[in-house]
Amino acid sequence: MLKVREAMSSRGNNPMDGVVLVDEFVLGGREETKVGRSYNVKKKKAITTLQPTEDGKAKRMYAMKIDDFTAQSLQYIFVNHIS
């Protein structure tokens, strides 16, 4: 498992360029009395970026866990993975 994680890790040598799709989302099941992106829930928040090929297939993708949906939390994926 360690070898697989090392092989899949990003070294940051090839930042994304051209068209890059970005989306933030929450992971987790339904909680009673909580709908959508409530901040005081147990759901995990994440952001993902995708660089498509000219055929529309995935060329490169990055995802990372974030604490909230503020611009300060979202900026790290732009700085680290998008040129």
Secondary structure, 3 states (H helix, E strand, C coil): CHHHHHHHCCCCCCCECCCCEEEEEEECCCECCECCCCCCCCCEEEEEEEEECCCCCEEEEEEEEECCCCHHHHHHHHHHHEC
